[in-house]
Structures are given as structure tokens and as C-alpha cells.
Amino acid sequence: MPPKEDAEHPLVCLDEKLFVLHGDVIKPLNMRQGSVKKVDYEYTRHGYCAITSLIEALTGKQSTDVRRHRTAINFADIIEYLVEVLYPKTKKIMLVMDNLNTHRPGSL
């Protein structure tokens, strides 16, 4: 039997992804009307960012955070936001996440 929605015990999934920021090597050409867009395979790298998603599994409610880096301090900030802003009156939050190196009690 699937779990039921419970406002006092939300089931929240947390996941992070690094995203590479790309730029064009050559200036893209304007396309003719009705023509398919063409994308060059070459790119310049402009660093990366860390995208974190918080998704309440049973309701679909979601929140996304984008940061320049992925650190233990950023993880602690996201957990603080989860507890103090998104669910300030809940008794218990069931948090599902992977075992990334920043997901440790020492980060909090």
C-alpha cells in the first residue's frame, strides 16, 4: 500500500546535479524562416553550477535552488530552508537523499 499524504510528516526527496555552463565558440548564424535550427558541437566552458531540487513526493510540491558551488555549507543552508521556511510547523520530515559526500551530519 502506498504511503498517504500527511501534512505533519511530509516525504521530501532531495537531489543535486552539477550543470556545466556552455557558451558558443563561433557566433551562431541566423536561421532562415522554416529552417531547422542547427547547433555546433564546439563550445566554451564557463564553469558550472549546482542545482538542488526538493520534491514532496506525495503532493508534487517542489523547490529548486541554484548555487555557484556544491559545498557542505550550501547543503546545511538548504536543510535550514527546508525546516524553517518550507515546513516550519511540521513535527517530522522524512527526507530521502543519496549518499553524496556533503550529505553528512557533520555538514549540519
N, C-alpha and C positions, 0 to 999 in steps of 0.2 A: 504494500500500500504506500503510495507516495506521501511525503510529509505535507501537512496542511499549513496554510498561511497563518502565522502567529505574530501579531504586532509587537509582543513583548519579547519574542525570541526570533528575530529575523535571521534568515540564512543568507549570508553575503559571500560572494565569490570575489577574490582579488587576484588580478593577474597583471603582469607588467610585460612590456615589449620595448626593445630598443628599436628606434626608427632612424635610418640613415637619411640625412638631408642632402638631396641631389640638386645640382644645377646644370645648365646646358654648357657644353664646350663651344659649340657654334650657335649663332643666333638662329632660332627656328624660322623657317620660311612661312610666309602667309599661304594658306591653302586656298585653292580655287573653290568656289561655291559648288557643292555637290561632290567634292573630292574627299576621300578618306584621309584622316589625319595621320601623318607619318611621324614616328618618334625615332630619333637617333639613338644608337646603343651606347655611345660615349657620354660620359657625364663627369662632372667635377664633384668631389665630396665636400660638403660644407658642414661637417661634423655630424652629430647625432642628437637625439633627444630620447627621453624615457617617457613612455605613455603608460599610465596605470589606470585600470578600469576597476570600478567597484560595481558589482551587479547583484541586486537582490534577486536570487534565483526564482522565487515563487511568484513575485509580482512583476518582474521585468524592470523595476526601478533601477536606474544606473547613474553613475557619476564618473567623470573622466578627469584625470589630472595629467598635465604635460609639464615636464621639468627638463632642465638642461642636462642633468646627470642623474644616475641612479645610485643613491647612497643610503646608508643606514639611517641617517638623519632625515632624508626625504621619506623613507618608509615610516619612521616614527611620526612625522608630520601627517602623513596620510591616515595612519591609525588614529591619531588625535582628532582629525577632521571627521572620521567615521564615527567615533564615540561621542564627541562633544557637539558636532553640528548636525550630522545626519540622523543619529539615534540617541539624543540626549536623555530620553526618559525610559529607554529600554533597560530591562534587568540583565539581559544576557544576549550577546551577539554571537551567533555561530558563524565563524569565519573559515572559509575554505580557501587555501592558497597552496602554492607549490613550495618546494624546499630551497628556494633561492638563498644565496649566501647572506643577503640583508634581512631575511625573514627569521630573525633570532630574537630571543628575549633580551639579549644584550643591546639590541638596536633601540629598545624602548627605554 
